[in-house]
């Protein structure tokens, strides 16, 4: 079973960063909003994959994220491209102005916790973000 490393990143306004996936019918969840992250490759650890994916997707270094901590594990959705376990981390971005779209996706954008659950979200991210919002936000 594949492993997926992903991170929920907040800015100082407590908005959450999401990536709009490419609008390509040959990929899973085209044109849907996604967490920053991806599959763990080869001998990588989950933490190494998280660092690599953050750099690839946002051109941001994990060292610039405050209090990166492991939060929770989820089984992948049946509609994912491969069976997987998702290892979800959380952190706060110190310099959101440095974030820029990497080599994947169409757009990066911060959303309020109220906006997020109205979006088309990839995989199990509606469940993941709903759990996160219920745990860390006064709703």
N, C-alpha and C positions, 0 to 999 in steps of 0.2 A: 504494500500500500504506500502510495506517495505521501510526502509531507508537504504542507504549504505553510510558509511563514508570512504573516500579515500583521499590520500595525494600524491602530486607530490613533491618528495624530490630531491633537487639538491645538488651536492657537490661543493667544491670551484672552480672546473673547469667548472661549469655550466652543468655538465652531470646529467642525470635524472636516478634515481634508479627504476628498474622494477623487478618484480618477475615472473619467469617462472612457470606457473601452472603445477600441476602434470599431468602426461601422463596417465590419467585414463578416459576411455570412459564413466564412470558413473557420471562425473562432467561436469558442464558447461565450455565450452572453454578449453578443455584439451590441454596441450602442447602449450599454447599461453601466451604471455607476458601480465602482469597485473600491475595495480597500487597497491600500498600497501593499504590495507583496506578490508572492508567486511561489512556484514549486522549488523545493530544495533539490539541488543538483548533485549527483554523485556522492562524494565523501563530505560534502558541506554539512556543517551543523545547521540547525534551525536559525541560530543567531547569525551565522555567516551569510546565510541566504537572505535574511531580513536586511542586513547591511547592504548586500549587493543589490537587492530589489529596490530599496529606498534610493540608492544612488542612480540606478538605471531609470527609474520612473519619475524621479523628482530632481535629480542632480543635487541631492542634499545628503550630507554625511550624518550618520547616526550619532556621531560625537556632538552634533549640534542640536540634538533632541534631548530635552530635560527629562530625567527620571524614566528612561525606557525600562518598563517592567513587563514580565509575563503576566497575562491576565487569565486566559481561559483556553480550553481546547474544545473543538467541535468536529464532528464527523462531517465529511463533505456531503454535498447534495447529490441526489441520484442523477441529476442532470449535468453534473460536472464532467469534464472530459475524461477524467480518470478517478477511480476511488481514492479518497485522500482523507487525511486528518489535518485540520487547520489549527495552527498554533498562533493564537492572537496575543499581540503585545499592545501596550498603550504608551503614549508619551506626549510631551508638549513641545511644540516647535518654538525655538527661541527667536529665529529670524525668518518669519514667513515670507518676507520680501525676496529672499534668496531662492525660493522654490521656483523651478521652471520645469516644464514638460520635458521628459526624457525621450527615449526612443520608442515608447509604447503609448497608446492612447491618444485621445483627441483633445482632452482638456483636464486641468486640475482646478478644483474649486473648493472653497470652504462653505459648509452649510451649517445652519443652526440645527439643534437637535429636533426642532419642530418640523423643519423642511425635509430632513433626511428620509423619514418614513413615507413621504409622498413620492419619492423618486423610484424609477425602475432600477432595482438593485440586483447585482449579479449573485449567483450561487445562493448561499445561506445568509447573505449579508443583511437581509431584513431582520432575520432572527437574531443575528449577532449584534447588530446595532440597536435593536429594541432592548435586548438584555443589557447592553452597555448603558443606554440612556436610563433605563429603570434603575440601574445600580449607582450611576454617578451623577445623575441630574435630578433635581426636584421637579417632578412632573405634575 
